[in-house]
Amino acid sequence: MEEKRWYVLQTYAGYENKVFKNVIKRIETMNMQDKIFRVLVPEEKEVKIKDGVRKEKMKKTFPGYVLIEMIDTDDSWFTVRNTPGVTGFLGSSGKGTRPVPLTAAEIGPILAKMGVTNTEVTVDVEIGQQILIAAGPFSGQVGTIESIDVDNQKLTILVDLFGQETPVELGLDQVCEIE
């Protein structure tokens, strides 16, 4: 079975939300739920202070682009490619050529910034256990698990900083068990 990967759809700037709705509708009408999984419009909160008034609004991170997680088959590619508002796939030269999926290093930070997890990570750990930090600014350090938040896939680890135990919150994908 082919694996699901993230791809980037091109659209006209300002039409991202319309394309999002059109793709969702096509997934349902073409019965493609088993091949097309998630559709996202990357946005971030923008805060402006004008005349002493704080205003927050959502700003498109990548205007003109929509992210889609799917298994690249002839059916799924055709369904998405022929959705109204989609002008093409990023990394595809057109003329029927297949799109290039995003790498984990490319999609990971985008999803993290949006608060979306890319994959479910399960680590068999317990409170009080020593664990190795595998990613982030504390990479390579050993810490003790203080708490586990299964719903949000987070751990609170006590790390020795300058002789003092300091709690650090990390994702389950940032740690590994000590062999």
C-alpha positions in Angstrom: 0.0 0.0 0.0 1.2 3.5 -0.8 1.7 5.9 2.0 -0.1 9.1 2.5 2.1 12.2 1.9 1.6 16.0 2.0 1.4 17.9 -1.2 0.9 21.6 -2.0 -1.9 22.8 -4.2 -1.6 26.0 -6.2 -4.6 28.4 -6.4 -5.2 32.0 -7.0 -4.3 34.2 -4.0 -7.4 35.0 -2.0 -9.2 31.8 -3.2 -7.6 29.5 -0.6 -10.7 29.0 1.5 -12.9 28.5 -1.5 -10.5 25.9 -2.8 -10.5 24.3 0.6 -14.3 24.0 0.6 -14.3 22.8 -3.0 -11.8 20.0 -2.3 -13.7 18.9 0.8 -16.9 18.7 -1.2 -15.2 16.8 -4.0 -13.7 14.3 -1.6 -17.2 13.5 -0.4 -18.9 13.4 -3.8 -16.2 11.3 -5.4 -16.0 9.1 -2.3 -12.2 9.6 -1.8 -12.0 9.6 2.0 -9.8 6.5 1.8 -7.2 8.3 -0.4 -7.5 12.0 0.6 -7.2 12.7 4.3 -6.6 16.3 5.4 -6.8 19.7 3.7 -5.3 22.7 5.3 -5.0 26.4 4.6 -1.8 27.5 6.5 -2.7 30.6 8.6 -1.1 32.4 11.5 -2.4 34.9 13.9 -1.3 38.5 13.2 -1.6 41.1 15.9 -1.6 44.8 15.0 -1.9 47.7 17.4 -3.3 50.8 15.8 -4.3 53.9 17.7 -3.8 51.9 21.0 -6.4 49.3 19.9 -5.1 45.7 19.6 -6.5 43.8 16.6 -5.9 40.1 15.8 -6.6 38.6 12.5 -5.7 35.4 10.7 -3.2 35.9 7.9 -2.4 33.3 5.2 1.1 32.0 5.8 1.4 31.0 2.1 -1.0 33.0 -0.1 -2.1 31.0 -3.1 -1.3 27.6 -1.6 -3.3 24.9 0.1 -1.8 21.8 1.8 -3.3 18.4 1.2 -2.5 15.0 2.7 -3.3 12.1 0.3 -2.2 8.9 -1.2 -1.0 9.8 -4.8 -3.1 7.5 -7.1 -4.5 8.2 -10.5 -8.0 8.7 -8.9 -6.9 11.0 -6.1 -4.6 13.1 -8.3 -7.4 13.5 -10.9 -10.0 14.4 -8.3 -7.9 17.1 -6.7 -6.3 18.4 -9.9 -9.8 18.9 -11.5 -11.3 20.7 -8.5 -12.6 24.2 -9.3 -10.0 26.8 -8.2 -7.0 24.4 -8.2 -4.4 25.6 -10.8 -2.0 22.8 -10.2 0.3 21.1 -7.8 3.6 22.6 -6.6 6.4 20.6 -8.0 4.5 19.4 -11.0 5.3 20.8 -14.4 1.8 20.1 -15.6 1.0 18.0 -18.7 0.0 15.1 -16.4 3.3 14.9 -14.5 3.0 13.8 -10.9 3.5 16.2 -8.0 6.5 16.0 -5.6 5.5 15.4 -2.0 6.8 17.6 0.8 9.5 16.0 3.0 9.0 15.5 6.7 11.5 18.3 7.3 9.4 20.7 5.2 5.9 19.8 6.5 6.8 19.3 10.1 7.5 23.0 11.0 4.4 24.2 9.1 2.1 21.7 10.9 3.8 22.5 14.3 3.2 26.2 13.8 -0.4 25.6 13.1 -0.7 23.3 16.1 -1.4 20.2 14.0 0.4 16.9 14.6 1.7 15.1 11.6 1.5 11.6 13.1 0.4 10.0 16.2 3.4 9.0 18.3 3.2 6.4 21.0 6.0 6.0 23.5 5.7 3.5 26.3 6.9 5.7 29.1 5.9 6.4 32.7 6.3 9.1 35.3 9.7 9.1 37.0 11.4 7.3 34.0 14.8 8.6 32.7 14.4 9.6 29.0 16.8 11.0 26.3 15.8 14.2 24.5 16.3 13.5 20.8 15.3 16.9 19.3 15.1 20.6 20.1 17.4 22.8 22.1 17.9 20.2 24.8 18.9 17.4 22.4 21.2 14.9 23.8 20.3 15.6 27.5 18.7 13.1 29.8 15.8 14.1 31.9 13.1 12.6 34.2 9.5 12.4 33.2 7.4 14.6 35.5 4.0 14.4 33.7 2.4 12.9 30.6 -0.3 14.6 28.5 -1.5 11.8 26.1 -4.2 13.9 24.5 -1.7 16.6 23.3 1.2 14.2 22.8 3.3 16.1 25.3 5.7 15.3 28.2 7.0 17.5 30.9 10.6 16.5 31.6 12.8 17.7 34.4 16.2 18.7 32.9 19.3 19.6 34.9 20.1 23.2 33.9 23.0 24.8 35.8 22.6 22.4 38.8 18.8 23.0 39.1 16.0 20.8 37.8 13.9 22.7 35.3 10.6 21.5 33.8 10.6 21.4 30.0 7.5 20.6 27.9 8.3 18.4 24.8 6.4 16.5 22.2 6.5 12.7 22.3 8.3 12.8 19.0 11.2 14.8 20.6 12.2 12.0 23.0 13.4 8.4 23.0 13.8 5.8 25.6 17.3 5.1 27.0 18.5 1.7 25.7 
